[in-house]
Amino acid sequence: MGLLLSILNTFTSYFAFNKYTTISEDKKYHKSCRSTNPNKLISYQSKIDNLKSSDIVYRTYVPDDKVSWSVSWSEYKPVEYTAPKLIQNKPDWADVQNPLDIKSWNVIDGKTDRRSHLGRYELIDGIPINPCGRTGVCGRGQLGKWGPNHAADPIVTRWKRDQQGNKIFDSETKKPILQFVSIKRLDTNEWAIPGVKFFLCYFLDSVF
């Protein structure tokens, strides 16, 4: 089929953050991982997790003007959540429960790359903070690492061709049409690139 496998360097940094983080004022505030309506809190977990209502964790409301960590907000009390399986099973790939036991940040720490593709992140009281701002949840959530959690999304592409194998060109741009493999998410019904389950929507105050 002439498929091209393009493994892009889209190592997305997922960060396990605590309550504090800095974000430059010129960056757009995130919305997909934040409850923007105090009367309609969004859940941290995906709908496809099929959890009991009592097990669902809802993000604390964070208004636009309180996303940035540079804005003082003493009343902010995010929900703290770390998946029970991480605490009970203690998998080899996951960090220790107490982030204060980790001494190396922003560097390669043994087999763990604690550098972020978002740049150098800060620590408050020894805990890494989410450079994207407040998210309404702190702890590790379903992520294994404190700080950056790296992932790569493979993208499979091909040129659209006719039955004779010739490239098909767009009638307006006159450029060849590139096709790629995509999936329809079960939780949001949106089209997306196949990838890691916790992509973006699992952002927390203390992980990224």
Secondary structure, 3 states (H helix, E strand, C coil): CCCEEEECCCCCCEEEECCCCCCCCCCCCCCCCCECCCCCCCECCCHHHCCCHHHCCECCECCHHHCCCCCCCCCCCCEEEECHHHHHHCCCCCCCCCHHHCCCCCCEECCEECCCCCCCCCEECCEECCCCCCCCEEEEECCCCCEEECCCCEEEEEECECCCCCECECCCCCCECEEECCEECCCCCCEECCCCCCCCCCCCCEEC
